[in-house]
Amino acid sequence: ADKNNISKKKLIGVHVGSADRWPSKKWHLENLKEFIIKTKNKNYEILLFIGPDEKNYYDNLIKELNQKGIKIYSVVPKSDKEFFSLINICNKIISGDSFALHTALALKKSTVGLFFCTPPDEIEGYGSLKKIVSPFLYDFFPEKMDVYNENLTKSISANEVLNALED
C-alpha cells in the first residue's frame, strides 16, 4: 500500500470469485463493474483479489476499466501469508462465502458477504459482517449449488452492496 501510495483508509478488498465447483458463487461481471465504478466515484480504492485460475476471467474487466480511466489494483496472492496481509491492509472487504470472508472476519474487518447459493445462517459475523442474500438462494441450495445460473449471479445489485458498505 505504501509503495503504491494507496490510501488504506478507503481501501476496499473485493473477492467475489469462486472455484469451478460453485460457479454461481461468482458475482456477475456487470454487477462488479458497476460496483467498482460507483465506489471509485466516491473516492474509494479497490483491491481486486483474483484466484490462480481466474486471471483470464478478470483481464477484460480490468482493461475496460483502464480504458475508461478507472484504476484498480489487482492481485493473485502467492501464499496464505500474503493473502492475510493483503486482507489486513484493507479497510473493508466485499466477499462471497469464501476463504476471504472467513479471513476478513478473523481479522475483524468490516465485511459485506454476498450469499448466492450457500446458506448465510451457517456463518457467524461476530459483529463485523453484513449479509446480503440472493432472493433466489433457496431455489439453488442445496441441490443446484454446482449449476451456473446468470440470473442468480446478477441477483445482488451493485447498489445493494454499496449501501451495505456505507451503513
BAZA-40894 format. One line per 5 residues: their letters; for each residue x negated, y negated, z negated of N, C-alpha, C. Coordinates in steps of 0.2 Angstrom, whole numbers. Last residue first. Layout:
<sites>
A) X/Y/Z/X/Y/Z/X/Y/Z ~ ...
</sites>
This chain:
<sites>
DELAN) 116/-8/-26/120/-8/-33/116/-9/-39 ~ 108/-6/-15/108/-13/-18/113/-14/-24 ~ 110/7/-12/104/5/-13/104/-2/-17 ~ 124/7/-9/121/11/-14/115/8/-16 ~ 124/-1/3/127/-3/-3/125/0/-9
LVENA) 116/7/11/113/1/10/117/-2/3 ~ 124/18/13/118/19/10/115/12/7 ~ 135/12/19/136/16/13/130/16/9 ~ 129/8/31/132/3/26/133/6/19 ~ 126/19/38/121/15/35/123/10/30
SISKT) 137/33/32/136/27/36/130/23/33 ~ 139/50/34/137/45/29/134/39/33 ~ 142/57/46/147/55/41/146/51/35 ~ 133/62/55/135/55/56/139/52/50 ~ 132/75/52/126/71/51/127/64/52
LNENY) 145/79/56/143/79/49/137/75/47 ~ 145/77/69/149/73/65/148/73/58 ~ 135/87/73/134/80/74/138/75/70 ~ 130/101/65/136/98/67/135/90/67 ~ 122/116/65/122/109/66/128/107/68
VDMKE) 123/128/51/126/126/58/125/119/59 ~ 120/133/39/115/133/44/117/131/51 ~ 132/131/32/126/127/30/121/127/35 ~ 144/138/32/141/135/38/135/130/37 ~ 148/142/19/147/147/25/144/144/31
PFFDY) 150/134/8/143/137/9/142/141/16 ~ 150/119/17/147/123/12/152/128/9 ~ 158/114/27/152/117/29/149/121/23 ~ 169/107/21/170/111/27/164/115/30 ~ 163/100/11/166/107/9/169/110/15
LFPSV) 158/89/18/154/93/15/157/100/14 ~ 165/78/24/165/85/27/161/90/23 ~ 161/67/17/168/69/16/169/76/20 ~ 146/68/9/149/68/15/156/70/14 ~ 141/58/-5/143/64/-2/147/64/4
IKKLS) 129/50/-13/133/49/-8/135/56/-4 ~ 123/47/-29/125/52/-24/130/49/-19 ~ 110/39/-37/117/38/-34/118/43/-28 ~ 100/42/-50/102/45/-44/109/42/-43 ~ 95/40/-63/92/37/-58/95/38/-51
GYGEI) 101/47/-73/102/40/-73/99/36/-68 ~ 99/61/-70/95/58/-75/96/50/-75 ~ 106/69/-60/102/62/-58/98/59/-63 ~ 106/85/-56/106/81/-62/102/74/-60 ~ 114/95/-44/109/90/-45/110/85/-51
EDPPT) 126/102/-42/120/105/-44/114/101/-45 ~ 135/93/-36/136/95/-43/130/99/-46 ~ 132/92/-22/129/87/-26/130/89/-34 ~ 129/106/-11/133/103/-17/130/98/-21 ~ 125/102/6/124/106/-1/127/102/-6
CFFLG) 128/95/17/130/102/17/128/106/11 ~ 125/81/13/129/83/19/132/90/19 ~ 121/69/3/123/76/2/128/78/8 ~ 108/59/-2/113/60/4/115/67/4 ~ 104/48/-15/104/55/-12/110/56/-7
VTSKK) 94/36/-20/100/37/-16/100/44/-13 ~ 85/31/-34/86/36/-29/93/36/-26 ~ 72/25/-43/79/23/-41/80/27/-35 ~ 62/37/-51/63/32/-46/70/31/-45 ~ 56/46/-60/61/41/-62/62/35/-57
LALAT) 49/57/-55/45/51/-56/50/45/-58 ~ 60/66/-54/55/67/-59/50/61/-60 ~ 66/59/-43/70/60/-49/65/61/-55 ~ 57/62/-33/58/55/-35/62/55/-42 ~ 57/76/-32/51/72/-34/52/65/-37
HLAFS) 70/78/-28/68/80/-34/61/77/-37 ~ 69/71/-15/74/69/-20/72/72/-27 ~ 59/79/-9/58/72/-10/63/69/-16 ~ 65/91/-8/59/91/-12/58/83/-14 ~ 82/87/-6/76/90/-4/71/89/-9
DGSII) 96/81/0/94/86/-5/88/89/-3 ~ 89/66/7/93/71/7/92/75/1 ~ 85/49/1/83/56/2/89/60/3 ~ 77/34/-3/83/37/0/81/44/3 ~ 70/26/-17/70/32/-12/77/33/-9
KNCIN) 61/11/-22/67/15/-21/66/21/-16 ~ 48/8/-22/52/5/-27/58/9/-27 ~ 34/19/-20/40/16/-18/44/13/-23 ~ 23/26/-26/22/18/-24/29/15/-22 ~ 28/39/-27/27/35/-33/26/27/-32
ILSFF) 28/44/-15/34/43/-18/33/38/-23 ~ 13/44/-14/17/40/-9/24/39/-12 ~ 10/54/-24/8/47/-24/12/42/-20 ~ 17/65/-19/19/62/-25/16/55/-26 ~ 9/67/-7/16/66/-7/19/63/-13
EKDSK) -4/69/-12/-2/63/-8/5/62/-7 ~ -1/82/-18/-3/76/-22/-2/69/-18 ~ 3/90/-8/8/88/-13/6/82/-17 ~ -4/84/8/-4/88/2/2/86/-3 ~ -1/75/18/-6/81/20/-6/86/13
PVVSY) 13/68/25/9/69/19/5/75/20 ~ 15/58/37/16/65/36/11/67/31 ~ 23/42/38/18/46/35/20/54/35 ~ 25/25/43/27/32/43/22/36/41 ~ 33/9/42/27/14/41/30/21/41
IKIGK) 39/-2/54/40/3/48/34/7/48 ~ 44/-16/62/38/-12/60/40/-8/54 ~ 52/-22/76/53/-19/69/48/-14/67 ~ 52/-26/89/48/-30/84/49/-28/77 ~ 57/-17/97/62/-22/95/58/-27/90
QNLEK) 47/-8/99/48/-12/104/53/-18/103 ~ 48/-2/86/42/-6/88/43/-11/93 ~ 60/6/88/60/0/83/54/-5/84 ~ 55/14/98/61/10/99/61/4/94 ~ 45/21/91/43/17/97/49/12/98
ILNDY) 53/28/81/48/23/79/46/18/85 ~ 61/36/89/64/31/85/59/25/83 ~ 52/44/95/56/39/99/59/34/95 ~ 47/51/84/42/47/88/46/42/92 ~ 55/60/77/55/53/75/51/49/79
YNKED) 52/73/83/59/71/82/59/63/80 ~ 38/74/82/41/73/88/48/70/88 ~ 37/77/68/34/71/71/37/69/77 ~ 42/88/61/47/83/63/44/77/67 ~ 34/97/54/37/99/61/42/94/64
PGIFL) 30/90/43/25/93/48/28/95/54 ~ 41/76/40/39/83/38/34/85/44 ~ 39/60/35/40/64/41/37/71/39 ~ 45/46/28/42/52/26/44/57/32 ~ 44/29/30/47/35/33/43/41/32
LIEYN) 45/15/22/40/21/22/44/27/24 ~ 49/-1/24/51/6/25/45/10/26 ~ 53/-16/15/48/-12/19/51/-5/19 ~ 66/-29/17/63/-23/14/58/-20/18 ~ 73/-40/22/65/-40/20/63/-34/16
KNKTK) 84/-38/28/85/-40/21/78/-40/17 ~ 81/-33/40/84/-39/40/85/-42/33 ~ 78/-20/35/72/-24/37/75/-31/38 ~ 90/-15/33/86/-16/27/80/-20/29 ~ 95/-14/46/99/-18/41/94/-20/35
IIFEK) 86/-6/52/87/-12/55/90/-17/50 ~ 88/6/45/82/3/45/82/-4/47 ~ 102/9/48/100/8/41/93/4/41 ~ 101/11/62/105/6/59/103/4/52 ~ 93/23/61/90/17/64/94/11/62
LNELH) 101/32/54/95/30/51/92/24/54 ~ 111/33/63/113/30/57/106/28/53 ~ 104/39/74/108/32/75/109/29/68 ~ 100/51/68/95/46/70/98/39/71 ~ 108/58/54/108/56/61/104/51/63
WKKSP) 100/67/42/104/61/43/103/59/51 ~ 100/84/40/96/78/43/101/73/45 ~ 107/94/36/105/90/31/101/84/33 ~ 110/102/47/115/97/46/113/93/40 ~ 100/112/47/100/107/52/105/101/51
WRDAS) 92/121/38/98/117/36/99/111/41 ~ 81/127/44/86/131/40/93/128/39 ~ 73/118/48/77/121/53/83/125/50 ~ 72/105/36/69/111/39/75/114/44 ~ 75/88/37/76/94/34/72/99/39
GVHVG) 75/70/33/74/76/37/76/82/34 ~ 74/59/25/81/61/27/80/67/32 ~ 66/49/16/65/56/18/72/59/19 ~ 60/33/13/65/37/17/63/44/19 ~ 56/21/1/54/28/4/60/31/7
ILKKK) 55/4/2/60/10/1/57/16/5 ~ 48/-9/-7/47/-3/-3/52/2/-4 ~ 48/-21/-13/54/-20/-9/52/-14/-4 ~ 36/-20/-21/42/-22/-24/48/-21/-20 ~ 25/-17/-13/29/-11/-17/35/-14/-20
SINNK) 21/-24/2/24/-26/-5/28/-20/-8 ~ 6/-19/9/13/-18/9/16/-20/2 ~ -7/-20/15/-3/-26/12/4/-25/12 ~ -14/-9/17/-9/-11/22/-5/-17/20 ~ -20/-7/5/-24/-8/11/-20/-10/17
DA) -9/-6/-4/-14/-12/-5/-18/-13/2 ~ -4/6/0/0/0/0/-4/-6/0
</sites>
